[in-house]
Amino acid sequence: MPATAIYCKTRKGIEEIAHRSHHLPARLRSTLILIDGHTPWIELQQRLMLGNEAHAAIETLVNEGYIAVLTNEPVTEMEM
């Protein structure tokens, strides 16, 4: 995944945060909570401090429909 990829929660992801309706394991839920639609993947990986596990967590959340790639392009201050 590109270092500049930005992920956002899907409806399913928002529902999981609000109601714990899908019973995600704690590590995946913690990762999901950090997804904000603004933070690039490289920064998320540093916050998670999980190395390869961070990549696997993001991949799982995407594959299961909790998050989606918002953009692969970095957002500049002018766009904010």
N, C-alpha and C positions, 0 to 999 in steps of 0.2 A: 504494500500500500504506500502511496506517495506520502512523504513527510508533511506535505502541505494539505493533505486531505482533511476536510472538516466534516464531522458527523453530527447528525441531529437525531433526536428521539422520534420515533414514529408514534402513531396513535397507541399501538400496543405497548411501546416503551413508556409512554406517559401513564397509561393505565397501570402498568406494573409498579411504577414509582408511587402512584396514588393509593393503590389498593392491594399491592402484593398478590395480585390475582393469578399470576403464573408461577409463583414460588421459585423464583430464580435463586441459585446458590449465592451466598454472601459475596463472594469475589466478583461474580458477574453483576450483581446488583450494585456494588460499589463502583464498578466501571460505568455502568449505565447512569448512575447519578452524576458522574463527572462530564458526561456528554452534554454540551450546552449549545451546540450550533455555532460556536465562535472560536473555540480552541482548536488549533491544528493538531493533527495526530502526533507529531513529534513532541509537543508539549504535554499531551495526555500521557504519552508513554513515560515521560520523565516524572510526572505526578504519580503515576501508578507504581513506578519503581519495581516492575515485575519482569522486565526483560522480555523474553519470548512469550511469556504467559500473557502479557498485555496484548500482543498481536493475536494470540489465540482467543482471548476474551472478546476483542473487537470483532474478529471473524465470526465467532459464535453468535454475538448479538446481531450482526448483519444477517447471517444465514437464518436466524430464527425470527427475524422481522422486528426486532426491538429498536434498531437504529438503521439509518441509511446515510449514504454519502450525500452531503449537501453540496460540496464543491471540492474540486481538486486544486483549485487556484487560491493562492493566499489573498486575503482581504486587505486592501490598503486603507489607510486612515481616511482618504478622500471618499471611499465607498461607504464608510460608516455613518 
